[in-house]
Amino acid sequence: GIMLYGPPGTGKTLLAKAVAGETNSHFTAISGPEIMGKYYGESEERLREIFKQAETNTPSIIFIDEIDAIGKSRQNSFVGNDERDQTLNALLVEMDGFEGSEGIIVVAATNRAEILDKALLRPGRFDRQVVVGLPDLTGREQILKVHTKNVPLAKDVNLKDLSRGTPGFSGAELANLVNEASILASKCDRDKIHMKHFEQAKDKILMGAERRTFAMTEDEKRLTAYHEAGHAIVGYLTPEHDPIYKVSIIPRGRALGITMFLPERDSVSVSKRKLEGQIASLYGGRIAEEIIAGPDGITTGASNDIERATMIATRMITEWGMSTALKPIKYVEEDGGYVCAGHSHLKVGLDEVNNLVEKEIEDVIERNYSRAKDLIENNWDKMEKMVDALMKYETIDKVQIEKIMK
């Protein structure tokens, strides 16, 4: 068996279809939820029938999409879904029981490999595990070439630049980008797609659709401009922070404004310095509001920023061992509660551990909040220039921000 796993939209199903096409094999495709029947025993019978048909048409490939629907670990709880357990047992027997299924290869796909039963992943069953990850810079360029092959592109479209500005996009999201750009070009009665259409499509995917009809008072607009400029200035001046991409005070989705940062390259690991920079930048909006409107004039606009900053600080201390006062031990369980991590050498009680963890999280937040405040207060002249530019143009990009900061 071959297990394909990776994030949604990376092409696991397409890869399985391509394998079947290349080998000229009999191909049967079914998803985990499709196997699960309404009545007891139906799912098991359905699975055995699929294998029986494959045996009469060897060489054969059976593709099971979303296998986690039937292959969840049986160790999670004592009371499980009997129907699913029976179906999983049937699959285990079919793949490597007393009678080997000769000439049949089972290919499965999931984006939740961590919850699969260990018996599925042992040698003899799904021992070939292929990670189908998010595409890198070269991969994104090649995927864009595939999706733009039959699309009329203007001469100013540079797919390399476009792939550089879409880190973290899956293949499905890149296909959607081309589709959105096509729609925008047709709305403007253009016979070709220009680079600006791709940029607008990218903004829509990353930041949500613009709500031009949403009425904001002049005071609300100005306060939003201060909020977003606060994020931008702190992010720009913080070492290792992702470069700024765009700042806008046009309402999108549920947000009144947005500050967008885009990484220069694909990264796998993140440094403590960069994480602390992100926390400082997230508090930049609230600090700018507080300075301009006073402690009683702050708004609810920072709720998502506070949530994200708290989450980063919590994970730094409880999961990633980035505390200076605590040992690098995992202090959190899967359900989010603090624990002694099962370490018998910890001599403090649970309450004391919780207090130490809470204090370390607060220290990280406090340190970066003060840092962001200093950066904003020392660059208030740039803040005023950026706010004026936002009030005039509503959206400014990295070129204008560079000019303001210099």
C-alpha positions as CSV (number, residue, x, y, z in Angstrom):
1,G,0.0,0.0,0.0
2,I,1.0,3.6,-0.6
3,M,-0.2,6.4,1.7
4,L,-0.3,9.9,0.3
5,Y,-0.6,12.6,3.0
6,G,-0.3,16.4,3.1
7,P,-2.4,19.5,3.3
8,P,-5.7,19.9,1.4
9,G,-5.5,20.9,-2.3
10,T,-1.9,19.7,-2.9
11,G,-2.9,17.1,-5.6
12,K,-3.1,13.8,-3.7
13,T,-6.1,12.6,-5.7
14,L,-4.6,13.8,-9.0
15,L,-1.4,12.0,-8.2
16,A,-3.3,8.7,-7.7
17,K,-5.2,9.1,-11.0
18,A,-1.9,9.9,-12.8
19,V,-0.3,6.7,-11.4
20,A,-3.2,4.6,-12.6
21,G,-3.0,6.2,-16.0
22,E,0.7,5.6,-16.3
23,T,0.5,1.9,-15.3
24,N,-2.5,1.1,-17.5
25,S,-4.1,-0.6,-14.5
26,H,-7.7,-1.2,-13.6
27,F,-8.5,1.8,-11.4
28,T,-11.2,1.9,-8.7
29,A,-11.6,5.1,-6.8
30,I,-13.7,5.5,-3.6
31,S,-13.7,7.8,-0.6
32,G,-13.7,6.8,3.0
33,P,-17.1,8.4,3.7
34,E,-18.6,6.5,0.6
35,I,-17.5,3.2,2.1
36,M,-19.3,3.9,5.4
37,G,-22.8,2.5,5.0
38,K,-26.1,3.3,6.7
39,Y,-26.7,-0.2,8.2
40,Y,-24.5,-2.4,10.3
41,G,-22.2,-4.6,8.3
42,E,-22.9,-2.7,5.0
43,S,-19.5,-0.9,5.0
44,E,-17.5,-4.1,5.6
45,E,-19.4,-5.9,2.8
46,R,-18.9,-2.9,0.4
47,L,-15.1,-3.0,1.1
48,R,-14.8,-6.7,0.4
49,E,-16.8,-6.3,-2.8
50,I,-14.3,-3.6,-4.0
51,F,-11.3,-6.0,-3.4
52,K,-13.2,-8.9,-5.1
53,Q,-13.7,-6.8,-8.2
54,A,-10.0,-5.7,-8.2
55,E,-8.9,-9.4,-7.9
56,T,-10.8,-10.3,-11.1
57,N,-9.1,-7.3,-12.9
58,T,-5.5,-7.5,-11.9
59,P,-3.2,-5.6,-12.1
60,S,-5.4,-3.2,-10.2
61,I,-5.1,0.0,-8.2
62,I,-7.7,0.8,-5.5
63,F,-7.7,4.4,-4.4
64,I,-9.3,5.3,-1.1
65,D,-9.6,9.1,-0.6
66,E,-10.0,10.5,2.9
67,I,-9.1,7.2,4.5
68,D,-9.2,8.7,8.0
69,A,-13.1,8.3,7.8
70,I,-12.5,4.5,8.3
71,G,-8.9,4.4,9.5
72,K,-9.0,6.4,12.7
73,S,-7.0,5.0,15.6
74,R,-8.9,2.5,17.7
75,Q,-6.9,3.6,20.8
76,N,-8.5,7.0,21.2
77,S,-11.4,5.7,23.5
78,F,-12.8,2.5,24.9
79,V,-16.2,3.1,23.3
80,G,-15.7,3.5,19.6
81,N,-17.7,3.2,16.4
82,D,-18.2,-0.5,16.0
83,E,-19.1,-0.2,12.3
84,R,-15.9,1.8,11.6
85,D,-13.8,-0.6,13.6
86,Q,-15.2,-3.6,11.7
87,T,-14.5,-1.9,8.4
88,L,-11.0,-1.0,9.4
89,N,-10.4,-4.7,10.5
90,A,-11.7,-5.9,7.1
91,L,-9.3,-3.5,5.3
92,L,-6.3,-4.7,7.4
93,V,-7.2,-8.4,6.6
94,E,-7.6,-7.7,2.9
95,M,-4.3,-5.9,2.7
96,D,-2.2,-8.4,4.6
97,G,-4.2,-11.3,5.9
98,F,-3.7,-15.1,5.4
99,E,-4.5,-14.7,1.7
100,G,-2.4,-12.0,0.1
101,S,-4.1,-9.9,-2.5
102,E,-1.6,-10.4,-5.4
103,G,-1.5,-7.8,-8.2
104,I,-3.4,-5.2,-6.2
105,I,-2.0,-2.0,-4.9
106,V,-4.0,0.2,-2.5
107,V,-3.3,3.9,-2.7
108,A,-4.8,6.0,0.1
109,A,-4.9,9.8,0.7
110,T,-5.4,11.8,3.9
111,N,-4.5,15.2,5.3
112,R,-4.7,13.8,8.9
113,A,-2.1,11.1,9.0
114,E,-1.5,11.6,12.8
115,I,-4.9,10.1,13.7
116,L,-4.6,6.9,11.6
117,D,-4.4,3.6,13.3
118,K,-0.8,2.2,13.7
119,A,-1.8,-1.1,12.2
120,L,-2.5,0.6,8.9
121,L,1.0,2.1,8.7
122,R,3.0,-0.9,9.6
123,P,5.3,-2.7,7.0
124,G,3.3,-4.9,4.7
125,R,0.3,-2.5,4.6
126,F,0.8,1.3,4.0
127,D,4.6,1.1,4.5
128,R,5.3,3.5,1.6
129,Q,4.3,6.9,2.8
130,V,4.6,9.8,0.4
131,V,4.4,13.4,1.7
132,V,2.6,15.6,-0.8
133,G,3.4,19.0,0.7
134,L,2.7,22.5,-0.4
135,P,4.7,23.5,-3.5
136,D,7.9,25.4,-3.3
137,L,8.8,28.4,-5.4
138,T,9.7,26.3,-8.5
139,G,6.7,24.1,-8.0
140,R,4.3,27.1,-7.8
141,E,5.7,28.5,-11.1
142,Q,5.2,25.1,-12.8
143,I,1.6,24.8,-11.5
144,L,0.8,28.3,-12.7
145,K,2.2,27.4,-16.1
146,V,-0.2,24.4,-16.2
147,H,-3.3,26.5,-15.3
148,T,-2.4,29.4,-17.6
149,K,-1.7,27.2,-20.6
150,N,-5.1,27.9,-22.3
151,V,-5.6,31.4,-20.8
152,P,-4.7,34.6,-22.7
153,L,-2.0,36.4,-20.7
154,A,-0.8,39.9,-21.3
155,K,2.9,40.6,-21.8
156,D,3.3,42.2,-18.3
157,V,2.4,38.9,-16.6
158,N,5.5,37.4,-14.9
159,L,4.7,33.9,-13.5
160,K,8.0,33.8,-11.6
161,D,7.1,37.0,-9.7
162,L,3.6,35.7,-9.1
163,S,4.9,32.4,-7.6
164,R,7.3,34.4,-5.4
165,G,4.4,36.4,-4.0
166,T,2.2,33.3,-3.2
167,P,4.1,31.3,-0.5
168,G,2.0,28.7,1.2
169,F,-0.5,28.5,-1.7
170,S,-1.6,24.9,-2.6
171,G,-2.1,23.8,-6.1
172,A,-5.9,24.2,-5.7
173,E,-5.4,27.8,-4.5
174,L,-3.2,28.6,-7.4
175,A,-5.8,27.2,-9.8
176,N,-8.4,29.4,-8.0
177,L,-6.0,32.4,-8.3
178,V,-6.0,32.0,-12.1
179,N,-9.8,31.6,-12.2
180,E,-10.3,34.8,-10.0
181,A,-8.0,36.8,-12.3
182,S,-9.9,35.6,-15.4
183,I,-13.2,36.7,-13.8
184,L,-11.7,40.1,-12.9
185,A,-10.3,40.6,-16.4
186,S,-13.7,39.7,-18.0
187,K,-15.5,42.1,-15.7
188,C,-13.2,44.9,-17.0
189,D,-14.0,43.8,-20.6
190,R,-10.3,42.8,-21.3
191,D,-9.5,40.1,-23.8
192,K,-6.2,39.3,-21.8
193,I,-5.4,38.9,-18.2
194,H,-2.9,41.5,-16.9
195,M,-0.6,41.4,-13.9
196,K,-2.9,43.8,-12.0
197,H,-5.8,41.3,-12.3
198,F,-3.6,38.6,-10.7
199,E,-2.7,41.1,-7.9
200,Q,-6.3,41.9,-7.3
201,A,-7.2,38.2,-7.3
202,K,-4.4,37.5,-4.8
203,D,-5.7,40.3,-2.5
204,K,-9.2,38.8,-2.6
205,I,-7.9,35.3,-1.7
206,L,-5.5,36.5,1.0
207,M,-7.6,39.4,2.5
208,G,-11.2,38.7,1.5
209,A,-13.4,40.6,-0.9
210,E,-13.7,44.4,-0.6
211,R,-16.8,45.8,1.0
212,R,-17.0,49.2,-0.9
213,T,-20.6,49.7,0.2
214,F,-19.8,49.5,3.9
215,A,-20.1,53.1,5.2
216,M,-17.5,54.3,7.6
217,T,-17.3,57.8,9.2
218,E,-14.3,59.9,8.7
219,D,-13.3,59.4,12.4
220,E,-13.6,55.6,12.1
221,K,-11.5,55.6,8.9
222,R,-8.7,57.7,10.5
223,L,-8.7,55.5,13.6
224,T,-8.5,52.4,11.4
225,A,-5.6,54.1,9.5
226,Y,-3.7,54.6,12.8
227,H,-4.4,51.0,13.8
228,E,-3.1,49.5,10.5
229,A,-0.1,51.9,10.3
230,G,0.8,50.7,13.8
231,H,1.1,47.1,12.6
232,A,3.0,48.2,9.5
233,I,5.6,50.3,11.3
234,V,6.4,47.8,14.1
235,G,6.5,44.9,11.5
236,Y,8.8,47.0,9.2
237,L,11.3,47.9,12.1
238,T,11.4,44.4,13.7
239,P,14.3,42.1,12.8
240,E,13.4,38.9,10.9
241,H,9.8,39.9,10.4
242,D,8.2,39.0,7.0
243,P,8.4,42.0,4.6
244,I,5.3,44.2,4.3
245,Y,3.1,43.6,1.3
246,K,0.2,46.0,1.5
247,V,-1.7,48.2,4.0
248,S,-5.4,49.0,3.3
249,I,-8.3,50.7,5.2
250,I,-10.9,49.3,2.7
251,P,-13.2,47.0,4.7
252,R,-12.7,43.3,3.7
253,G,-14.7,40.4,5.2
254,R,-15.2,41.2,8.9
255,A,-12.1,43.5,9.1
256,L,-12.3,47.3,8.7
257,G,-8.7,47.4,7.5
258,I,-5.8,45.0,6.9
259,T,-2.0,44.9,7.0
260,M,-0.5,42.1,5.0
261,F,3.0,40.7,5.3
262,L,4.3,38.1,2.9
263,P,7.4,35.9,3.5
264,E,10.4,36.3,1.0
265,R,10.9,32.6,0.9
266,D,9.4,29.3,2.0
267,S,10.4,28.6,5.6
268,V,10.2,25.4,7.6
269,S,11.3,26.5,11.1
270,V,10.8,29.8,12.8
271,S,13.2,31.5,15.2
272,K,12.3,32.9,18.6
273,R,13.4,36.4,17.4
274,K,10.9,36.2,14.5
275,L,8.0,35.0,16.7
276,E,8.6,37.8,19.2
277,G,8.6,40.2,16.3
278,Q,5.2,38.9,15.2
279,I,3.8,39.4,18.7
280,A,5.2,43.0,18.8
281,S,3.7,43.7,15.4
282,L,0.3,42.3,16.4
283,Y,0.1,44.8,19.3
284,G,1.2,47.7,17.1
285,G,-2.5,48.4,16.1
286,R,-3.8,48.5,19.7
287,I,-0.9,50.7,20.8
288,A,-1.4,53.3,18.0
289,E,-5.2,53.4,18.9
290,E,-4.3,54.0,22.6
291,I,-1.9,56.8,21.8
292,I,-4.2,58.7,19.5
293,A,-7.6,58.1,21.2
294,G,-6.5,57.6,24.8
295,P,-7.1,54.5,27.1
296,D,-10.9,55.0,26.9
297,G,-10.9,55.4,23.1
298,I,-9.6,52.0,22.2
299,T,-11.9,49.8,20.1
300,T,-12.7,46.1,19.7
301,G,-10.7,46.1,16.4
302,A,-7.6,44.4,18.2
303,S,-9.5,41.3,19.3
304,N,-8.1,39.0,16.7
305,D,-4.6,40.5,17.1
306,I,-4.7,39.8,20.8
307,E,-5.9,36.3,20.3
308,R,-3.1,35.5,17.8
309,A,-0.4,37.1,19.9
310,T,-1.6,35.2,23.0
311,M,-1.6,31.9,21.0
312,I,2.0,32.5,19.7
313,A,3.3,33.3,23.2
314,T,1.5,30.3,24.8
315,R,2.9,27.9,22.2
316,M,6.4,29.4,22.7
317,I,6.3,28.6,26.4
318,T,4.2,25.4,26.5
319,E,5.3,23.6,23.3
320,W,8.4,25.0,21.8
321,G,10.6,25.3,24.9
322,M,11.4,29.0,24.4
323,S,11.3,30.1,28.0
324,T,14.3,31.4,29.8
325,A,13.0,30.4,33.3
326,L,11.4,27.0,32.6
327,K,13.1,23.8,31.2
328,P,12.3,22.9,27.6
329,I,9.4,20.5,28.5
330,K,6.0,20.3,26.8
331,Y,3.6,21.7,29.3
332,V,0.4,21.3,27.4
333,E,-1.9,18.4,26.5
334,E,-3.8,17.9,23.2
335,D,-6.9,19.4,24.8
336,G,-5.0,22.6,25.7
337,G,-4.8,22.1,29.5
338,Y,-1.4,22.6,31.2
339,V,0.2,19.5,32.7
340,C,3.4,18.4,34.3
341,A,3.9,16.6,31.0
342,G,4.1,13.2,32.8
343,H,7.6,14.0,34.1
344,S,8.2,12.5,37.6
345,H,11.3,14.7,38.1
346,L,9.1,17.9,38.4
347,K,9.0,18.6,42.1
348,V,6.3,21.3,41.9
349,G,2.6,20.7,42.1
350,L,0.2,21.3,39.1
351,D,-1.0,24.7,40.4
352,E,2.6,25.9,40.8
353,V,3.4,24.7,37.2
354,N,0.4,26.5,35.9
355,N,1.4,29.8,37.7
356,L,5.0,29.6,36.3
357,V,3.7,28.9,32.8
358,E,1.2,31.8,33.0
359,K,3.9,34.2,34.3
360,E,6.3,33.3,31.4
361,I,3.5,33.9,28.8
362,E,2.7,37.2,30.4
363,D,6.4,38.2,30.4
364,V,6.7,37.5,26.6
365,I,3.6,39.6,26.0
366,E,4.7,42.4,28.2
367,R,8.2,42.6,26.8
368,N,7.0,42.8,23.2
369,Y,4.1,45.2,24.0
370,S,6.7,47.6,25.5
371,R,9.0,47.1,22.5
372,A,6.2,47.9,20.1
373,K,5.2,51.0,22.0
374,D,8.8,52.3,22.0
375,L,9.1,51.8,18.2
376,I,5.8,53.6,17.5
377,E,6.6,56.5,19.9
378,N,10.1,57.0,18.3
379,N,8.6,56.9,14.8
380,W,5.5,59.0,15.2
381,D,6.4,61.3,12.3
382,K,6.3,58.3,10.0
383,M,3.0,57.2,11.6
384,E,1.4,60.6,10.6
385,K,2.7,60.4,7.0
386,M,1.4,56.8,6.6
387,V,-2.0,57.8,8.0
388,D,-2.2,60.7,5.6
389,A,-1.3,58.4,2.7
390,L,-4.0,55.9,3.7
391,M,-6.6,58.5,4.1
392,K,-5.8,59.8,0.6
393,Y,-5.3,56.5,-1.3
394,E,-7.0,53.9,1.0
395,T,-4.4,51.3,0.0
396,I,-0.6,51.6,-0.1
397,D,1.9,48.9,-1.1
398,K,5.5,48.1,-0.1
399,V,7.0,50.7,-2.5
400,Q,5.1,53.6,-0.8
401,I,5.7,52.2,2.6
402,E,9.5,52.0,1.9
403,K,9.4,55.7,0.8
404,I,7.5,56.7,4.0
405,M,9.9,54.8,6.3
406,K,13.0,56.3,4.6
